[in-house]
Amino acid sequence: HRATINGRKGRAPLGRRYVVVNAEFEKTIYDNPLLRMQCGPFLDSGTIADQSGLFGSQRWQWDTGVQARIRLLGGISVVLSYGWDLRSGSGTFYGTTMH
């Protein structure tokens, strides 16, 4: 789920209690000592709640998409993913690095 509106923070649901379930499957498409490339689909689901009932998500949220992971020299990885909110149909692109 996208957590921004027009590039600004403030769209993410708030709450003190939450459940998140993630599933991803990666297939190695290229591998040598310098570079490893993996791709695959993912499915994320979750719900958020708050005692007051004023915050949180009203329903379970479902997102799916594709992810690519590129690892250089067996160390740092660049992860690029594009996901779709299955309720609204809107998509978003994320990029991050991991060690």
Backbone hydrogen bonds, N-H to C=O, Kabsch-Sander energy under -0.5 kcal/mol:
donor,donor_aa,acceptor,acceptor_aa,energy
5,I,8,R,-2.8
8,R,5,I,-1.8
10,G,3,A,-1.1
11,R,3,A,-1.5
12,A,3,A,-0.8
16,R,49,A,-0.9
17,R,49,A,-2.3
19,V,47,T,-2.1
21,V,45,S,-3.2
23,A,43,L,-2.1
25,F,41,P,-2.1
27,K,39,C,-3.1
29,I,27,K,-0.5
29,I,37,M,-2.5
30,Y,37,M,-1.5
32,N,35,L,-2.0
36,R,71,R,-2.1
37,M,30,Y,-2.8
38,Q,69,R,-2.6
39,C,27,K,-2.0
40,G,67,Q,-1.8
42,F,65,G,-1.9
43,L,23,A,-2.7
44,D,63,D,-3.0
45,S,21,V,-2.4
46,G,61,Q,-1.8
47,T,19,V,-1.9
49,A,17,R,-3.2
53,G,50,D,-1.1
56,G,14,L,-0.6
57,S,48,I,-1.9
61,Q,46,G,-3.4
63,D,44,D,-2.8
64,T,84,W,-2.0
65,G,42,F,-1.7
66,V,82,Y,-2.1
67,Q,40,G,-2.7
68,A,80,L,-3.1
69,R,38,Q,-2.9
70,I,78,V,-2.6
71,R,36,R,-2.8
71,R,69,R,-0.5
72,L,76,I,-2.5
73,L,34,L,-3.1
75,G,72,L,-2.5
77,S,98,M,-3.2
78,V,70,I,-2.7
79,V,77,S,-0.5
79,V,96,T,-3.0
80,L,68,A,-2.8
80,L,78,V,-0.5
81,S,94,Y,-2.8
82,Y,66,V,-2.4
83,G,92,T,-2.4
84,W,64,T,-3.7
85,D,90,S,-2.9
86,L,62,W,-2.5
86,L,84,W,-0.7
89,G,85,D,-2.6
92,T,83,G,-2.2
94,Y,81,S,-2.9
96,T,79,V,-2.2
98,M,77,S,-2.5
